[in-house]
Structures are given as structure tokens and as C-alpha cells.
Amino acid sequence: MSLHVSRHDFDQWMMPVYAPAAFVPVRAEGSTVWDQNGKDYIDFAGGIAVNALGHAHPALQQALQDQAARLWHTGNGYTNEPILRLAKQLIDATFADRVFFCNSGAEANEAALKLARKVAHDRFGAHKSGIVAFTNAFHGRTLFTVSAGGQPAYSKDFAPLPPDIQHAAFNDLEAAAALINENTCAVIVEPIQGEGGVLPAEPAFLRGLRELCDKHQALLIFDEVQSGVGRTGSLYAYMHYGITPDVLTSAKALGGGFPIGAMLTREDLALVMGVGTHGTTYGGNPLAGAVAGKVMELINQPEMMAGVAQRHTWIVEALDELNQRLHLFKQVRGLGLLIGAVLSDDFAGKAKQINLAAAEMGVMVLIAGANVVRFAPALNISEQELRTGMARFAEACESFARGTSS
Ligand SMILES: *Cc1c(COP(=O)(O)O)cnc(C)c1O
């Protein structure tokens, strides 16, 4: 017999770095999730922008099962067919000529930052080690990536931190220009700050960073861990902006729920990383390769991208409609199916309360900081699920508004 477990056990047994919802999901299909009590939820959280094709997609199940029956793991002393096919798909679909595979977004960014340091080391010398990043950015939780992320609350308790990382305000080109110079090896930026509040970069900001990097021979790294794989309605957000980075990191939706990360770059940069300079045991394993290959095949289609734009409109319209009645949000922003509803000053700091009210009504949403309710549903969420979810979200907002006015 298997042990009966409940949400309560989390508080007894787990390191308390998370505060999960009051319910425990046990099963899911499409964009509907069921908990231990059989209650259903519409999923606008998408596993934090991961389940880009929803839950239990038949083609992904098939890809995983077929591969599971064949070969799970070899270690990096051997390559394998699924990961080579995935590499070719990514190369054909992007600016990149070479790919490094790992298991998460943080690892992809860690690889990108190490690559930038080594390129500068080899070509210019040890003095060119500066990394410029942005406040409110999020790049992962390893010591290097959490230091590059611009939220001191996440890094300060783990000091001493890796040196030579500076932060400018996001979307402030002048502030960035003041930090980027001949000692800079890389600039790392999210085309849309996800965790930092669903804040898209201004096109002129990214264009300016591109020019500054070219001028000072620094690498421009786009962290597309959240914005990539169709999320914005383009395969990668750099395509939406028409600004090409030197290095791009991808994870989250790339595996559709199976852990995988990737760092993409050009030939000349990739060749700096010779045999033994970097690696990871599980990176590029056949299971991840098989699933991600199917994800890429299904998402990199014009109809899928058009569907993202259609769903964006439906969600924004529904938010505008409910906001005309309740006046909770001062702005709705984002691209494609990464949408942030920013709370008006009267409700500042209460995004978590709306998230809890939503769960109560049977809809899962994310927050991005204390002031933004974030939507990152599956790119293929059905119109029926989307409309049901938005109706439940409107009810949750009404109940929240009643609660705060009484
Ligand atoms: C989630 C995220 C990461 C970290 O990815 P993990 O897989 O959690 O390590 C890095 N950058 C961005 C932009 C993210 O949204």
C-alpha cells in the first residue's frame, strides 16, 4: 500500500523554501488539473511557463514512452540520436550554430556566463571579466546566476558573491551605457522580465545594448528561459524584437514539463569551450531530447504562433472587461501568453491574495512580485478552458474586491 500524504506533510518534511498552494494536484489533462479531492482547476500557471502544450499531451506521452522503452541515459561519453535531432532543430530554427544541453534555466545561464568569461579570458585577458545585468532580473538560483539576477533579497544571505557583476535599471539605456566598457565581457538580459513583473524590454533598449556590446566586444546574452519556445508568439522573443544575441538560453517550455535546458550560440564562440571545459551528467539525455524534440516540432508552426496571438487577445479582453467593473488593475502588459496584470495603487502588494482567491474559485494563476498577477497558460489552451478560467478569475476578483472593501 502506498502511504497517504497531504499538503500538511509538506510543512513537516520539506525544506521550507516554498509555500505551495493549499491543494495537491494529482492528475491533469490539457489545461485542467484535479486535486486530491477531485476538485478541478483551470491552469493559467502552466507550471510557471513550462507546460507549453498543456498536461498529458498525447504526442509528448508517446515520445516519452517510445524513448523510455529504448534508452534512458548513457552519460556524456556517448552521444544519442534524440539529442542530436533536437540540436539540429534548434540550429535550423535560430541564429545559433551550436548547442549545449543541461537540465534547467539556471544551468543554461551558468553556462552562458562561463562561456562569456572564457571567451574574454582567451581573447583579451583576465581584466575583461565584467558582467552587466539588470535590477529585478531573474536568472536562476546558482550562486553565479542569483548574483547576476538583480534582486538582492535572493542573493545577499549567500555572500561572498562572485565579484565583477554590476546592475543597471532595466529599460534604462543610459544607465547601462555608464557600466559597459572595455572590461565588460557580457551583458545578460531578459527580453521580457518574467519574475520581475512581466515587463517587456523597449525595442530601443535592446537595440542599444546590442550596439554597446558590439562597440566594447562584449557578448550579449538573452535569457529566454521564460520568453522562449513560442511564449511571446514568436519562437524566441529575439525574433519578435529583430535583435540577435550572441548567446541565448532556453529551458522551461523547451521540455514541455520534462526538465531540460539549452544554451545556444555561434560557432566561433562555442569552439572556445574545448573538451572538458564544462559539462553535466544528465545534460542532453535521450529522454529529454525525445520529448523536447516533439515539443519543438509541435510549437514551431505558424498556426501555433497565430493561436498564441488569438489567446492573448481573449485574455486581455476578459481582463479589460472585468477591470471596467472592479478597477483592480492599472495596466495589463506582456507579450503573447506571458501577461501581467499590474495592481492599481489601492490594491498594491495584494497579488498573492488574488492568487489565493483564484485557487478557491478553481483557477490557477501566478504572481510576479507582490503587485502583478501573471498568466502563463499553455499555448494550446482550448477556448472553452480559457473562457471558463477567465470567468472563474473574474469571480475570484469580485470576491477579493468585496473582501478588501468590507
Ligand atoms: C525560471 C527562470 C530561470 C531559472 O530557471 P530554472 O529552471 O528554475 O533554473 C532563469 N531565467 C529566467 C528568465 C527564468 O524565468
The ligand as an SDF file (V2000), in Angstrom:
LIG
                    3D

 15 15  0  0  0  0  0  0  0  0999 V2000
   12.7880   30.3710  -14.4250 C   0  0  0  0  0  0  0  0  0  0  0  0
   13.8580   31.2330  -14.9560 C   0  0  0  0  0  0  0  0  0  0  0  0
   15.2220   30.9080  -14.7650 C   0  0  0  0  0  0  0  0  0  0  0  0
   15.6710   29.7400  -13.9210 C   0  0  0  0  0  0  0  0  0  0  0  0
   15.2920   28.5250  -14.4750 O   0  0  0  0  0  0  0  0  0  0  0  0
   15.3830   27.2000  -13.5450 P   0  0  0  0  0  0  0  0  0  0  0  0
   14.9870   26.1070  -14.4870 O   0  0  0  0  0  0  0  0  0  0  0  0
   14.4370   27.4160  -12.4190 O   0  0  0  0  0  0  0  0  0  0  0  0
   16.7730   27.0890  -13.0810 O   0  0  0  0  0  0  0  0  0  0  0  0
   16.1730   31.7080  -15.3630 C   0  0  0  0  0  0  0  0  0  0  0  0
   15.8130   32.7790  -16.0800 N   0  0  0  0  0  0  0  0  0  0  0  0
   14.5260   33.1240  -16.2860 C   0  0  0  0  0  0  0  0  0  0  0  0
   14.2080   34.3120  -17.1370 C   0  0  0  0  0  0  0  0  0  0  0  0
   13.5030   32.3730  -15.7120 C   0  0  0  0  0  0  0  0  0  0  0  0
   12.2340   32.7340  -15.8680 O   0  0  0  0  0  0  0  0  0  0  0  0
  1  2  1  0
  2  3  1  0
  2 14  2  0
  3  4  1  0
  3 10  2  0
  4  5  1  0
  5  6  1  0
  6  7  2  0
  6  8  1  0
  6  9  1  0
 10 11  1  0
 11 12  2  0
 12 13  1  0
 12 14  1  0
 14 15  1  0
M  END
$$$$
